[in-house]
Amino acid sequence: MILKVQIMTLICSFLYGIFFGVTLDLNYNILKNTSKVYIVIIHFLFVVFHILMYFFILQKVNNGIFHPYGLLSLIVGVLVEHLIYININFVFKITSKN
């Protein structure tokens, strides 16, 4: 695979990881106080939607070729989003106490 396509795959996977992390946090916060059956159905549809959307993006970027470094970049994107989310919540908790 050409280096330019590999870099685009890494960038798209990283950004999709951030997007997935944000929507996962939103999904969790919205469904916090609902019934268990509803939560299972929505989480299943959520995961299926994101899997299909990620592979659609891979199809557009590199003809749908899946590489382990793309998965690693996706996981790093989710972790970066989670660290940013924790830090933002920490800052807002400190400022709301003052």
N, C-alpha and C positions, 0 to 999 in steps of 0.2 A: 504494500500500500504506500502511496506517495506521502511524504512527510507532511505536506500541507493538509491532506485529508486526515491524518492522524492527529494533528494539532487541533483541527476543527472538531474532531470526535471528542477529544479531551475537553475542550472548552464547552461544547454543547452538553456533554455528560455532567460536567461540574455545575453549569448553570441549571440544568434540569434537576440535579440533586438539591440545589438551593430551593428551586420551585417546589419540589416534592416535599422538602422539609417544612416549608411555609404552609402548604396545603394540608400536610399531616397535622401540624399544630392546630390549625383552624378547625379541621375535622374533629380532632379530639376535644377541643374546647366547646364546639357546638353540640356534640353528642354526649357530653358528660352526664347529663341527668335524664337520659331516655331509657326505654326498655332494652333489655339484653338482645331480644330478637331483632329489633330495629337496628341496634348497633352492629350486629353481625352482618346483616344484609347490606347496610351502608358501607361497612369496611370492605366487604367482598367486592362490591361494585367500585369502590374507590381504588382498590388495588388493581382490579382488571382494567379500569380506565387508564391508570397511570402506566401500566405495562404496555398497553396498546399504543398509548401516546409516545412513550419512549422509543418503541420500535419503529413507529412512524417517523419520528425525528431521525433515528439512525438510517432509515431507508432514504431519507432526503439527503443526509450528510455523506454517507459512505456506502450506499447501496445495501443497507441492512446487515452489514458485516459486524458481528458482535465480537469484541475482544475483551480479555480480562482487564486491561488497563482502562477501558471505558467504564466497567463496573467499579473499579477502584476509584476512578474520578467521581463517579456518581455518589459513592459512599462518602468520599471526602467532602463533597458539596453538601450533603445532608449534615455531616458533623460540623462543618463551618457554620451553616445556618443555625444549628442547635446552640453552638457556642455564642453566636451573636444574639440569639433569642434569650439565652440565660443572662448575658451581660446587660441587655436592654431592660429586662425585668428587674435585675439587681439595681440598676441606676434609678428606675422609676420607683422602686420600693424605698430607696434612700431619700429621694427628693419628696416623696409623699409624707414621710415622717417629719420633715422639717416644717 
